[in-house]
């Protein structure tokens, strides 16, 4: 009897078919056939593996986890089959029984001989080869092919080509090998056709368009790619809007949502920002509070404070003040300090009171600065924006300022 079978989708199916019909045990005609209800409780003495060409028998037995001479349950069979499929080596596994012998019949996944890309003019082959999981001498599976197709499409979509299609072709070879070819139709670039703002009353839409990085497509903008839809750029645009409004006095400004809608023809995007401006504030009382030890006297920051009572609230002036105070304290030997602004807004008077709180920071130093992800920008271009260097005393304020300066680059 064939007492269990598991296909590659991990769904266990039970079938009890006469061996004379399916011929599964033709090689052992003398084997006694036991009733089905005794299979889960019986012990077997031998394990026989059939169908394996590359994977060693002892490796398959090890993954199966059913030791000869021991009884086995249906749960142990299920676990053993799942372990075999989890290796990715097999497309199908059958467990059969002939007397005291457990027969493990496997069908191995083919080995990838070559991987080719056709039709990729805008993306170099070497860049596609880095992304795909299937490579020469790797084990083929349908799931890996589908995953690779998604990876290739993601590359083209990051470049604005949402019309791109990828068709995988599998070419069977002898010796259980395959060649894989990805036929690519790159399509045209899907550009941003229209940018819309909802909720803006203080500033017209054309002013806000000038404050963000994404641009509406125009025929004369062939020297820039800012009219291509980019999800990361859209995220940065929200930060740019916040900075713009914060510099104009709108301390409560929020971007409620930002989404891009792809046209039915997939040839254009329509970007919409839903914003809440809030009230416009002016600076109120400006104070400095120090939490340093009483023996550590802080200098007079009067000349360093850029925020003045009565002026329009500007978040950039708050950050500039923190930078100036941090540098002054550093020059006086206060390397380990952290300056945080406390904002107290009064909606009735539309005044924003600012208190600069000076706290002792942790006594640690910067050992190393690692920069990753800059595939188009030179390392020195990034490093020159840092307010910290290797060996410097660690400072939270300087680190935050560094992050802001890097974002301001627009890369």
C-alpha positions as CSV (number, residue, x, y, z in Angstrom):
1,X,0.0,0.0,0.0
2,X,1.1,3.6,-0.7
3,X,0.2,5.1,2.8
4,X,1.3,8.8,2.4
5,X,2.3,11.3,-0.2
6,X,3.3,14.9,0.1
7,X,3.4,17.3,-2.8
8,X,5.6,20.5,-3.0
9,X,2.8,22.7,-1.5
10,X,3.2,20.8,1.8
11,X,-0.3,19.4,1.8
12,X,-0.4,15.8,3.0
13,X,-2.7,13.5,1.3
14,X,-3.5,9.8,2.3
15,X,-4.1,7.2,-0.4
16,X,-4.4,3.5,-0.1
17,X,-3.9,2.1,-3.6
18,X,-3.3,-1.6,-4.4
19,X,0.4,-2.1,-5.4
20,X,-0.5,-4.3,-8.3
21,X,-2.2,-1.3,-9.9
22,X,0.4,1.4,-9.4
23,X,3.4,-0.9,-9.5
24,X,5.2,1.1,-6.7
25,X,6.9,-2.0,-5.3
26,X,7.6,-4.0,-8.5
27,X,11.2,-4.3,-7.4
28,X,10.2,-6.2,-4.2
29,X,7.5,-8.5,-5.3
30,X,8.0,-10.9,-2.3
31,X,7.4,-8.1,0.2
32,X,4.4,-8.8,2.5
33,X,1.7,-6.1,2.5
34,X,0.5,-5.1,5.9
35,X,-3.0,-3.8,6.7
36,X,-3.3,0.0,6.6
37,X,-4.4,0.2,10.3
38,X,-1.1,-1.3,11.5
39,X,1.3,1.0,9.5
40,X,1.5,3.8,12.1
41,X,2.3,1.5,15.0
42,X,4.8,-0.9,13.3
43,X,8.6,-0.7,13.4
44,X,10.8,-1.0,10.3
45,X,14.3,-2.3,10.1
46,X,15.6,-0.8,6.8
47,X,15.3,2.5,5.0
48,X,15.7,2.5,1.2
49,X,16.0,5.7,-0.8
50,X,15.1,5.8,-4.5
51,X,15.3,8.6,-7.1
52,X,18.2,10.6,-5.7
53,X,20.9,11.6,-8.1
54,X,22.8,14.4,-6.3
55,X,21.7,14.3,-2.7
56,X,23.4,11.5,-0.7
57,X,21.2,8.8,0.8
58,X,22.4,9.4,4.4
59,X,21.6,13.1,4.0
60,X,18.0,12.3,3.1
61,X,17.7,9.8,6.0
62,X,19.1,12.4,8.3
63,X,16.5,15.0,7.3
64,X,13.7,12.5,7.5
65,X,14.5,11.8,11.1
66,X,13.0,8.3,11.3
67,X,15.6,5.9,12.7
68,X,15.4,2.2,11.6
69,X,14.1,-0.2,14.2
70,X,11.9,2.4,15.9
71,X,8.1,2.7,15.7
72,X,6.8,5.8,13.8
73,X,3.7,7.8,14.1
74,X,1.8,9.8,11.5
75,X,3.1,13.0,13.2
76,X,6.7,11.9,12.8
77,X,6.0,11.1,9.1
78,X,4.6,14.6,8.6
79,X,7.5,16.2,10.2
80,X,10.0,14.2,8.3
81,X,8.4,15.0,5.0
82,X,8.3,18.7,5.8
83,X,12.0,18.6,6.7
84,X,12.8,17.1,3.4
85,X,10.8,19.7,1.5
86,X,12.3,22.5,3.5
87,X,15.7,21.7,2.1
88,X,14.5,22.9,-1.3
89,X,16.2,19.9,-3.0
90,X,13.0,18.0,-3.9
91,X,9.9,18.7,-5.9
92,X,8.1,15.6,-4.7
93,X,8.6,12.9,-2.0
94,X,6.7,9.6,-1.4
95,X,7.0,7.3,1.5
96,X,6.1,3.6,0.8
97,X,6.3,0.4,2.9
98,X,7.2,-3.1,1.8
99,X,7.4,-5.4,4.8
100,X,9.9,-4.0,7.3
101,X,11.4,-1.7,4.7
102,X,10.5,2.0,4.4
103,X,11.0,3.3,0.9
104,X,11.6,7.0,0.4
105,X,11.1,7.9,-3.3
106,X,12.3,11.4,-4.1
107,X,12.2,13.6,-7.2
108,X,14.9,16.2,-7.1
109,X,14.6,19.7,-8.3
110,X,16.9,20.4,-11.2
111,X,20.1,22.4,-11.0
112,X,20.3,25.8,-12.8
113,X,22.9,25.7,-15.5
114,X,22.6,29.3,-16.8
115,X,20.6,32.4,-16.1
116,X,20.0,34.9,-18.9
117,X,18.3,38.3,-19.3
118,X,16.8,39.5,-22.5
119,X,15.4,42.9,-23.4
120,X,17.1,44.9,-20.6
121,X,18.4,48.1,-22.2
122,X,18.0,50.5,-19.3
123,X,19.3,48.2,-16.5
124,X,22.6,46.5,-16.8
125,X,22.7,42.7,-16.7
126,X,25.2,42.7,-13.8
127,X,22.7,44.7,-11.7
128,X,20.0,42.2,-12.4
129,X,22.3,39.3,-11.5
130,X,23.0,40.8,-8.1
131,X,19.2,40.9,-7.3
132,X,18.0,37.5,-8.4
133,X,18.2,34.5,-6.1
134,X,18.6,31.9,-8.8
135,X,22.2,31.7,-10.1
136,X,24.2,29.1,-12.0
137,X,24.6,25.9,-9.9
138,X,21.8,26.8,-7.5
139,X,18.7,24.6,-7.0
140,X,15.7,25.5,-9.2
141,X,12.2,26.0,-7.8
142,X,9.0,27.8,-9.0
143,X,8.9,29.9,-5.9
144,X,12.4,31.2,-6.5
145,X,11.5,32.1,-10.1
146,X,8.4,34.0,-8.9
147,X,10.5,35.8,-6.3
148,X,13.1,36.8,-8.9
149,X,10.4,38.2,-11.2
150,X,9.2,40.4,-8.4
151,X,12.7,41.6,-7.6
152,X,13.3,42.5,-11.3
153,X,10.0,44.4,-11.4
154,X,10.9,46.3,-8.2
155,X,14.2,47.5,-9.9
156,X,12.2,48.9,-12.8
157,X,9.6,50.4,-10.6
158,X,12.2,52.2,-8.6
159,X,13.3,53.8,-11.9
160,X,9.7,54.8,-12.7
161,X,9.0,52.1,-15.2
162,X,5.7,50.7,-14.0
163,X,4.8,49.3,-17.4
164,X,7.7,46.8,-17.3
165,X,6.8,43.1,-17.6
166,X,9.0,40.0,-17.0
167,X,8.3,36.6,-18.5
168,X,10.4,33.7,-17.2
169,X,11.3,30.9,-19.5
170,X,12.5,27.5,-18.2
171,X,14.5,25.4,-20.7
172,X,14.9,21.7,-19.7
173,X,18.2,20.1,-20.3
174,X,19.6,16.6,-19.8
175,X,21.0,15.4,-16.5
176,X,18.2,17.1,-14.6
177,X,19.4,20.6,-15.4
178,X,17.6,23.8,-16.6
179,X,18.4,27.1,-18.2
180,X,16.4,30.1,-17.1
181,X,15.7,33.2,-19.3
182,X,13.9,36.3,-18.1
183,X,12.3,38.1,-21.1
184,X,11.9,41.7,-20.1
185,X,9.7,44.4,-21.7
186,X,10.9,47.6,-20.0
187,X,8.1,50.0,-21.1
188,X,8.2,53.7,-20.7
189,X,8.7,55.8,-17.6
190,X,5.6,56.7,-15.6
191,X,6.0,60.3,-14.7
192,X,4.2,62.6,-12.2
193,X,1.4,64.3,-14.2
194,X,-0.2,66.3,-11.4
195,X,0.5,67.3,-7.8
196,X,-2.4,68.4,-5.7
197,X,-2.6,69.8,-2.2
198,X,-5.7,69.6,0.0
199,X,-6.1,71.8,3.1
200,X,-3.6,74.6,2.2
201,X,-5.0,78.1,2.9
202,X,-2.0,80.1,3.9
203,X,0.0,79.3,0.8
204,X,-1.0,78.6,-2.8
205,X,-0.3,75.2,-4.4
206,X,2.4,76.5,-6.7
207,X,4.4,77.8,-3.7
208,X,4.1,74.3,-2.0
209,X,5.2,72.6,-5.2
210,X,8.4,74.7,-5.1
211,X,9.0,73.6,-1.5
212,X,9.1,69.8,-2.3
213,X,11.5,67.7,-4.4
214,X,8.9,65.9,-6.6
215,X,8.0,67.9,-9.8
216,X,5.2,67.7,-12.3
217,X,6.4,66.5,-15.7
218,X,7.1,69.0,-18.4
219,X,8.7,68.6,-21.8
220,X,11.7,70.8,-20.9
221,X,12.6,68.8,-17.8
222,X,14.6,66.2,-19.6
223,X,17.8,67.0,-17.5
224,X,16.2,65.9,-14.2
225,X,14.4,62.9,-12.9
226,X,12.4,64.6,-10.2
227,X,9.3,64.1,-12.3
228,X,9.6,60.3,-11.9
229,X,7.5,58.8,-9.1
230,X,9.7,57.7,-6.2
231,X,8.1,56.4,-2.9
232,X,11.2,57.4,-1.0
233,X,11.2,60.9,-2.5
234,X,7.5,61.2,-1.6
235,X,8.4,60.4,2.0
236,X,11.1,63.1,2.0
237,X,8.6,65.6,0.5
238,X,6.5,65.3,3.6
239,X,9.5,66.3,5.7
240,X,10.2,69.2,3.3
241,X,6.6,70.4,3.7
242,X,6.9,70.2,7.5
243,X,10.2,72.3,7.4
244,X,8.7,74.9,5.2
245,X,5.6,75.4,7.3
246,X,7.7,75.3,10.6
247,X,9.9,78.0,9.2
248,X,6.8,80.2,8.5
249,X,5.4,80.0,12.0
250,X,3.1,77.0,11.7
251,X,4.3,74.8,14.6
252,X,1.3,72.5,14.5
253,X,1.6,71.6,10.8
254,X,0.9,68.0,9.9
255,X,0.8,66.0,6.7
256,X,-2.3,63.9,7.2
257,X,-1.6,61.7,4.1
258,X,0.4,61.5,1.0
259,X,-0.4,59.1,-1.7
260,X,0.2,58.5,-5.4
261,X,-2.4,57.1,-7.8
262,X,-1.3,55.3,-10.9
263,X,-3.3,56.1,-14.0
264,X,-5.3,53.1,-15.5
265,X,-2.9,53.1,-18.4
266,X,0.1,53.0,-15.9
267,X,1.8,55.8,-17.8
268,X,1.4,58.6,-15.2
269,X,1.0,59.3,-11.5
270,X,-1.2,61.7,-9.7
271,X,0.2,62.8,-6.3
272,X,-2.0,64.2,-3.5
273,X,-1.0,65.7,-0.2
274,X,-3.6,66.2,2.5
275,X,-2.3,68.7,5.0
276,X,-3.4,70.5,8.2
277,X,-1.7,73.9,8.6
278,X,-2.8,74.8,12.1
279,X,-2.3,78.2,13.6
280,X,0.6,80.6,13.0
281,X,2.8,81.3,16.1
282,X,5.3,83.9,17.2
283,X,8.1,83.3,19.7
284,X,7.1,84.0,23.3
285,X,9.3,83.7,26.3
286,X,12.8,82.3,25.7
287,X,14.6,80.6,28.6
288,X,17.6,78.5,29.3
289,X,17.6,75.8,32.0
290,X,20.7,73.8,33.0
291,X,20.7,70.4,34.6
292,X,24.5,70.3,34.9
293,X,26.1,69.9,38.4
294,X,26.1,73.1,40.5
295,X,29.9,73.2,40.2
296,X,29.6,73.4,36.4
297,X,28.6,77.0,35.5
298,X,27.2,77.5,32.0
299,X,28.2,80.5,30.0
300,X,25.9,83.4,29.0
301,X,24.0,82.4,25.9
302,X,22.3,85.8,25.3
303,X,24.3,86.5,22.1
304,X,23.9,82.9,20.8
305,X,20.1,82.7,20.9
306,X,18.7,83.2,17.5
307,X,15.1,83.0,18.6
308,X,13.7,86.4,19.6
309,X,10.5,87.1,21.5
310,X,7.9,88.5,19.1
311,X,9.4,87.1,15.9
312,X,7.6,84.6,13.7
313,X,8.2,81.1,15.0
314,X,10.9,79.4,12.9
315,X,12.1,75.8,13.7
316,X,15.4,76.5,11.8
317,X,16.3,79.2,14.3
318,X,15.7,76.8,17.2
319,X,18.1,74.3,15.6
320,X,20.7,77.0,14.9
321,X,20.5,78.1,18.5
322,X,21.1,74.6,19.7
323,X,24.2,74.3,17.4
324,X,25.6,77.6,18.6
325,X,25.1,76.6,22.3
326,X,26.6,73.2,21.8
327,X,29.7,74.6,20.1
328,X,30.2,77.2,22.8
329,X,29.9,74.6,25.6
330,X,32.3,72.3,23.7
331,X,34.9,75.2,23.5
332,X,34.6,75.6,27.2
333,X,35.3,71.9,27.8
334,X,31.7,70.6,28.2
335,X,32.0,67.8,25.7
336,X,29.2,65.6,27.1
337,X,26.1,67.7,27.1
338,X,22.7,67.3,25.4
339,X,20.5,70.3,24.6
340,X,16.8,69.7,24.0
341,X,14.3,72.5,23.2
342,X,11.0,72.4,25.1
343,X,8.1,74.0,23.2
344,X,5.1,75.3,25.1
345,X,2.4,76.6,22.7
346,X,-0.4,78.9,23.8
347,X,-3.2,78.7,21.2
348,X,-5.1,81.6,22.7
349,X,-2.2,84.1,22.2
350,X,-0.6,82.1,19.4
351,X,2.7,82.4,21.2
352,X,5.3,79.6,21.4
353,X,7.5,79.7,24.5
354,X,10.9,78.0,24.1
355,X,13.0,76.6,26.9
356,X,16.5,75.2,26.1
357,X,17.2,72.4,28.6
358,X,20.9,71.5,29.0
359,X,21.5,68.0,30.3
360,X,24.7,66.0,31.0
361,X,25.2,63.5,28.2
362,X,26.8,60.0,28.4
363,X,30.6,60.0,28.5
364,X,31.2,58.0,25.3
365,X,33.3,58.7,22.2
366,X,32.7,58.1,18.5
367,X,34.9,55.1,17.6
368,X,33.9,54.6,13.9
369,X,31.5,56.1,11.4
370,X,30.2,53.7,8.8
371,X,28.4,54.9,5.7
372,X,26.3,52.4,3.6
373,X,23.8,52.7,0.8
374,X,25.6,55.6,-1.0
375,X,25.7,53.9,-4.4
376,X,25.8,57.2,-6.4
377,X,27.3,59.6,-3.9
378,X,31.0,59.6,-2.9
379,X,31.9,58.8,0.7
380,X,33.6,62.2,1.2
381,X,30.4,64.0,0.0
382,X,28.5,62.4,2.9
383,X,31.2,62.8,5.5
384,X,31.7,66.5,5.0
385,X,28.1,67.0,6.3
386,X,28.9,65.3,9.6
387,X,29.1,67.4,12.7
388,X,30.9,64.5,14.4
389,X,34.2,62.8,13.6
390,X,35.9,59.6,14.8
391,X,37.4,60.3,18.2
392,X,34.9,63.1,19.1
393,X,32.8,63.1,22.2
394,X,29.4,61.7,21.4
395,X,26.8,64.4,21.2
396,X,23.1,63.8,20.5
397,X,22.5,67.3,19.2
398,X,25.3,67.1,16.7
399,X,24.1,63.7,15.5
400,X,20.6,65.1,14.9
401,X,22.1,68.1,13.1
402,X,24.1,65.7,10.9
403,X,21.0,63.8,10.0
404,X,19.2,67.0,9.0
405,X,22.2,68.1,6.9
406,X,22.3,64.8,5.0
407,X,18.6,65.0,4.3
408,X,19.0,68.6,3.0
409,X,21.4,67.2,0.3
410,X,18.3,65.8,-1.5
411,X,20.0,62.7,-2.6
